[in-house]
């Protein structure tokens, strides 16, 4: 992703995770839905969000539209547009 878009996406990711964090951990289903909906509204439709611990992936995405980050060192978040 271009750096300016990447920073914006990271803000959406951290906001979605913080919104759905609780004493028992992160509600990954609602966090992913929040992140995806926010990205679709801001950057256009067809974004996807995958979140969890210990997963691998192989996806086909639009050029320069995928981002894989770790949140708090253990929670992997994959965002891509296809």
VMD Tcl script that builds the backbone (N, CA, C; Angstrom):
set m [mol new atoms 246]
animate dup $m
set s [atomselect $m all]
$s set {name element resname resid chain x y z} {
  {N N UNK 1 A 0.841 -1.185 0.000}
  {CA C UNK 1 A 0.000 0.000 0.000}
  {C C UNK 1 A 0.880 1.240 0.000}
  {N N UNK 2 A 0.396 2.295 -0.615}
  {CA C UNK 2 A 1.118 3.563 -0.517}
  {C C UNK 2 A 1.168 4.011 0.951}
  {N N UNK 3 A 2.240 4.669 1.364}
  {CA C UNK 3 A 2.412 5.027 2.782}
  {C C UNK 3 A 1.263 5.831 3.390}
  {N N UNK 4 A 0.686 6.765 2.632}
  {CA C UNK 4 A -0.398 7.575 3.204}
  {C C UNK 4 A -1.652 6.738 3.443}
  {N N UNK 5 A -1.941 5.805 2.552}
  {CA C UNK 5 A -3.087 4.903 2.736}
  {C C UNK 5 A -2.784 3.911 3.856}
  {N N UNK 6 A -1.557 3.412 3.901}
  {CA C UNK 6 A -1.162 2.445 4.929}
  {C C UNK 6 A -1.359 3.014 6.332}
  {N N UNK 7 A -0.971 4.258 6.540}
  {CA C UNK 7 A -1.149 4.882 7.855}
  {C C UNK 7 A -2.619 5.009 8.225}
  {N N UNK 8 A -3.447 5.344 7.244}
  {CA C UNK 8 A -4.878 5.463 7.488}
  {C C UNK 8 A -5.485 4.094 7.838}
  {N N UNK 9 A -5.069 3.062 7.119}
  {CA C UNK 9 A -5.568 1.710 7.383}
  {C C UNK 9 A -5.145 1.248 8.778}
  {N N UNK 10 A -3.921 1.548 9.167}
  {CA C UNK 10 A -3.452 1.181 10.508}
  {C C UNK 10 A -4.297 1.850 11.594}
  {N N UNK 11 A -4.719 3.081 11.353}
  {CA C UNK 11 A -5.590 3.765 12.310}
  {C C UNK 11 A -6.949 3.070 12.410}
  {N N UNK 12 A -7.502 2.636 11.281}
  {CA C UNK 12 A -8.760 1.903 11.297}
  {C C UNK 12 A -8.607 0.573 12.040}
  {N N UNK 13 A -7.483 -0.100 11.829}
  {CA C UNK 13 A -7.234 -1.382 12.498}
  {C C UNK 13 A -7.155 -1.191 14.008}
  {N N UNK 14 A -6.337 -0.244 14.444}
  {CA C UNK 14 A -6.192 -0.038 15.885}
  {C C UNK 14 A -7.501 0.436 16.511}
  {N N UNK 15 A -8.245 1.281 15.813}
  {CA C UNK 15 A -9.538 1.738 16.326}
  {C C UNK 15 A -10.548 0.616 16.454}
  {N N UNK 16 A -10.606 -0.265 15.444}
  {CA C UNK 16 A -11.532 -1.393 15.497}
  {C C UNK 16 A -11.200 -2.375 16.604}
  {N N UNK 17 A -9.916 -2.626 16.795}
  {CA C UNK 17 A -9.501 -3.556 17.850}
  {C C UNK 17 A -9.757 -2.954 19.224}
  {N N UNK 18 A -9.414 -1.701 19.406}
  {CA C UNK 18 A -9.632 -1.060 20.702}
  {C C UNK 18 A -11.115 -0.967 21.043}
  {N N UNK 19 A -11.945 -0.741 20.029}
  {CA C UNK 19 A -13.388 -0.643 20.268}
  {C C UNK 19 A -13.956 -1.964 20.783}
  {N N UNK 20 A -13.448 -3.087 20.291}
  {CA C UNK 20 A -13.995 -4.390 20.640}
  {C C UNK 20 A -13.109 -5.189 21.598}
  {N N UNK 21 A -12.185 -4.518 22.286}
  {CA C UNK 21 A -11.362 -5.177 23.297}
  {C C UNK 21 A -12.087 -5.140 24.634}
  {N N UNK 22 A -11.961 -6.237 25.360}
  {CA C UNK 22 A -12.575 -6.313 26.681}
  {C C UNK 22 A -11.705 -7.114 27.616}
  {N N UNK 23 A -12.246 -7.439 28.764}
  {CA C UNK 23 A -11.506 -8.192 29.776}
  {C C UNK 23 A -11.156 -9.599 29.298}
  {N N UNK 24 A -11.973 -10.145 28.420}
  {CA C UNK 24 A -11.732 -11.510 27.934}
  {C C UNK 24 A -10.937 -11.542 26.636}
  {N N UNK 25 A -10.547 -10.399 26.116}
  {CA C UNK 25 A -9.791 -10.345 24.871}
  {C C UNK 25 A -10.508 -9.525 23.828}
  {N N UNK 26 A -10.167 -9.779 22.583}
  {CA C UNK 26 A -10.731 -9.024 21.464}
  {C C UNK 26 A -11.839 -9.842 20.808}
  {N N UNK 27 A -12.975 -9.222 20.579}
  {CA C UNK 27 A -14.057 -9.836 19.804}
  {C C UNK 27 A -13.682 -9.665 18.333}
  {N N UNK 28 A -12.979 -10.667 17.783}
  {CA C UNK 28 A -12.406 -10.527 16.442}
  {C C UNK 28 A -13.471 -10.413 15.353}
  {N N UNK 29 A -14.601 -11.034 15.525}
  {CA C UNK 29 A -15.653 -10.967 14.504}
  {C C UNK 29 A -16.157 -9.535 14.349}
  {N N UNK 30 A -16.503 -8.901 15.456}
  {CA C UNK 30 A -17.002 -7.526 15.382}
  {C C UNK 30 A -15.894 -6.539 15.037}
  {N N UNK 31 A -14.673 -6.795 15.494}
  {CA C UNK 31 A -13.554 -5.916 15.138}
  {C C UNK 31 A -13.306 -5.956 13.631}
  {N N UNK 32 A -13.307 -7.150 13.049}
  {CA C UNK 32 A -13.122 -7.278 11.595}
  {C C UNK 32 A -14.241 -6.577 10.833}
  {N N UNK 33 A -15.467 -6.748 11.305}
  {CA C UNK 33 A -16.601 -6.107 10.636}
  {C C UNK 33 A -16.474 -4.589 10.698}
  {N N UNK 34 A -16.071 -4.061 11.833}
  {CA C UNK 34 A -15.888 -2.619 11.987}
  {C C UNK 34 A -14.793 -2.102 11.058}
  {N N UNK 35 A -13.663 -2.815 11.014}
  {CA C UNK 35 A -12.546 -2.411 10.157}
  {C C UNK 35 A -12.960 -2.448 8.688}
  {N N UNK 36 A -13.605 -3.545 8.274}
  {CA C UNK 36 A -14.026 -3.699 6.874}
  {C C UNK 36 A -15.020 -2.608 6.479}
  {N N UNK 37 A -16.012 -2.365 7.320}
  {CA C UNK 37 A -17.019 -1.338 7.015}
  {C C UNK 37 A -16.385 0.051 6.921}
  {N N UNK 38 A -15.455 0.348 7.811}
  {CA C UNK 38 A -14.785 1.644 7.795}
  {C C UNK 38 A -13.959 1.820 6.523}
  {N N UNK 39 A -13.233 0.769 6.135}
  {CA C UNK 39 A -12.421 0.840 4.921}
  {C C UNK 39 A -13.285 0.958 3.669}
  {N N UNK 40 A -14.383 0.220 3.630}
  {CA C UNK 40 A -15.290 0.304 2.479}
  {C C UNK 40 A -15.859 1.710 2.320}
  {N N UNK 41 A -16.221 2.350 3.437}
  {CA C UNK 41 A -16.763 3.706 3.372}
  {C C UNK 41 A -15.706 4.717 2.961}
  {N N UNK 42 A -14.494 4.568 3.510}
  {CA C UNK 42 A -13.446 5.562 3.274}
  {C C UNK 42 A -12.717 5.370 1.943}
  {N N UNK 43 A -12.414 4.109 1.580}
  {CA C UNK 43 A -11.552 3.840 0.427}
  {C C UNK 43 A -12.229 3.075 -0.707}
  {N N UNK 44 A -13.502 2.826 -0.605}
  {CA C UNK 44 A -14.212 2.108 -1.654}
  {C C UNK 44 A -14.466 0.662 -1.273}
  {N N UNK 45 A -15.441 0.029 -1.926}
  {CA C UNK 45 A -15.864 -1.317 -1.537}
  {C C UNK 45 A -14.875 -2.426 -1.892}
  {N N UNK 46 A -15.191 -3.579 -1.354}
  {CA C UNK 46 A -14.520 -4.860 -1.579}
  {C C UNK 46 A -13.279 -5.087 -0.724}
  {N N UNK 47 A -13.195 -4.462 0.452}
  {CA C UNK 47 A -12.122 -4.789 1.385}
  {C C UNK 47 A -12.505 -6.023 2.182}
  {N N UNK 48 A -11.507 -6.757 2.612}
  {CA C UNK 48 A -11.687 -7.933 3.458}
  {C C UNK 48 A -10.729 -7.817 4.627}
  {N N UNK 49 A -11.125 -8.371 5.776}
  {CA C UNK 49 A -10.298 -8.311 6.969}
  {C C UNK 49 A -10.285 -9.690 7.623}
  {N N UNK 50 A -9.093 -10.173 7.925}
  {CA C UNK 50 A -8.910 -11.448 8.621}
  {C C UNK 50 A -8.056 -11.159 9.845}
  {N N UNK 51 A -8.479 -11.695 10.995}
  {CA C UNK 51 A -7.774 -11.406 12.233}
  {C C UNK 51 A -7.710 -12.655 13.091}
  {N N UNK 52 A -6.580 -12.869 13.750}
  {CA C UNK 52 A -6.462 -13.994 14.657}
  {C C UNK 52 A -5.019 -14.270 15.034}
  {N N UNK 53 A -4.835 -15.384 15.704}
  {CA C UNK 53 A -3.509 -15.808 16.120}
  {C C UNK 53 A -3.174 -17.108 15.405}
  {N N UNK 54 A -1.966 -17.213 14.899}
  {CA C UNK 54 A -1.492 -18.457 14.313}
  {C C UNK 54 A -2.212 -18.877 13.051}
  {N N UNK 55 A -2.333 -18.018 12.070}
  {CA C UNK 55 A -2.946 -18.404 10.800}
  {C C UNK 55 A -2.002 -18.055 9.659}
  {N N UNK 56 A -2.157 -18.751 8.571}
  {CA C UNK 56 A -1.413 -18.428 7.364}
  {C C UNK 56 A -2.421 -18.081 6.276}
  {N N UNK 57 A -1.938 -17.534 5.186}
  {CA C UNK 57 A -2.864 -17.119 4.142}
  {C C UNK 57 A -2.174 -17.121 2.794}
  {N N UNK 58 A -3.002 -17.235 1.794}
  {CA C UNK 58 A -2.586 -17.062 0.406}
  {C C UNK 58 A -3.788 -16.471 -0.308}
  {N N UNK 59 A -3.679 -15.209 -0.675}
  {CA C UNK 59 A -4.800 -14.506 -1.294}
  {C C UNK 59 A -4.351 -13.827 -2.573}
  {N N UNK 60 A -5.309 -13.590 -3.426}
  {CA C UNK 60 A -5.087 -12.779 -4.620}
  {C C UNK 60 A -5.785 -11.453 -4.372}
  {N N UNK 61 A -5.013 -10.381 -4.415}
  {CA C UNK 61 A -5.565 -9.061 -4.114}
  {C C UNK 61 A -5.175 -8.086 -5.214}
  {N N UNK 62 A -5.856 -6.960 -5.248}
  {CA C UNK 62 A -5.492 -5.911 -6.188}
  {C C UNK 62 A -4.085 -5.424 -5.857}
  {N N UNK 63 A -3.380 -4.977 -6.861}
  {CA C UNK 63 A -2.017 -4.480 -6.663}
  {C C UNK 63 A -2.000 -3.331 -5.649}
  {N N UNK 64 A -1.056 -3.373 -4.756}
  {CA C UNK 64 A -0.849 -2.332 -3.745}
  {C C UNK 64 A -2.084 -2.099 -2.895}
  {N N UNK 65 A -2.785 -3.180 -2.529}
  {CA C UNK 65 A -3.986 -3.017 -1.710}
  {C C UNK 65 A -4.039 -3.996 -0.539}
  {N N UNK 66 A -2.921 -4.608 -0.175}
  {CA C UNK 66 A -2.949 -5.540 0.953}
  {C C UNK 66 A -1.985 -5.075 2.034}
  {N N UNK 67 A -2.332 -5.412 3.271}
  {CA C UNK 67 A -1.514 -5.042 4.415}
  {C C UNK 67 A -1.654 -6.138 5.470}
  {N N UNK 68 A -0.513 -6.592 5.997}
  {CA C UNK 68 A -0.493 -7.591 7.060}
  {C C UNK 68 A 0.301 -7.011 8.211}
  {N N UNK 69 A -0.336 -6.861 9.371}
  {CA C UNK 69 A 0.318 -6.268 10.535}
  {C C UNK 69 A 0.039 -7.119 11.768}
  {N N UNK 70 A 0.887 -6.937 12.768}
  {CA C UNK 70 A 0.655 -7.537 14.079}
  {C C UNK 70 A 0.233 -6.440 15.035}
  {N N UNK 71 A -0.774 -6.748 15.848}
  {CA C UNK 71 A -1.245 -5.801 16.852}
  {C C UNK 71 A -0.890 -6.368 18.215}
  {N N UNK 72 A -0.206 -5.606 19.013}
  {CA C UNK 72 A 0.226 -6.015 20.359}
  {C C UNK 72 A 1.112 -7.254 20.316}
  {N N UNK 73 A 1.791 -7.477 19.215}
  {CA C UNK 73 A 2.762 -8.560 19.109}
  {C C UNK 73 A 2.215 -9.956 18.928}
  {N N UNK 74 A 0.905 -10.163 19.021}
  {CA C UNK 74 A 0.379 -11.521 18.920}
  {C C UNK 74 A -0.824 -11.665 17.994}
  {N N UNK 75 A -1.535 -10.608 17.759}
  {CA C UNK 75 A -2.749 -10.650 16.963}
  {C C UNK 75 A -2.434 -10.212 15.539}
  {N N UNK 76 A -2.540 -11.147 14.586}
  {CA C UNK 76 A -2.279 -10.826 13.186}
  {C C UNK 76 A -3.527 -10.285 12.518}
  {N N UNK 77 A -3.337 -9.261 11.691}
  {CA C UNK 77 A -4.461 -8.654 10.975}
  {C C UNK 77 A -4.067 -8.531 9.506}
  {N N UNK 78 A -4.867 -9.135 8.650}
  {CA C UNK 78 A -4.674 -9.049 7.207}
  {C C UNK 78 A -5.836 -8.262 6.624}
  {N N UNK 79 A -5.524 -7.218 5.873}
  {CA C UNK 79 A -6.522 -6.397 5.185}
  {C C UNK 79 A -6.144 -6.386 3.713}
  {N N UNK 80 A -7.105 -6.682 2.852}
  {CA C UNK 80 A -6.838 -6.647 1.423}
  {C C UNK 80 A -8.099 -6.314 0.654}
  {N N UNK 81 A -7.893 -5.853 -0.578}
  {CA C UNK 81 A -9.004 -5.494 -1.455}
  {C C UNK 81 A -8.931 -6.371 -2.692}
  {N N UNK 82 A -10.072 -6.926 -3.084}
  {CA C UNK 82 A -10.081 -7.740 -4.307}
  {C C UNK 82 A -11.315 -7.464 -5.131}
}
mol reanalyze $m
mol bondsrecalc $m
mol representation Tube
mol addrep $m
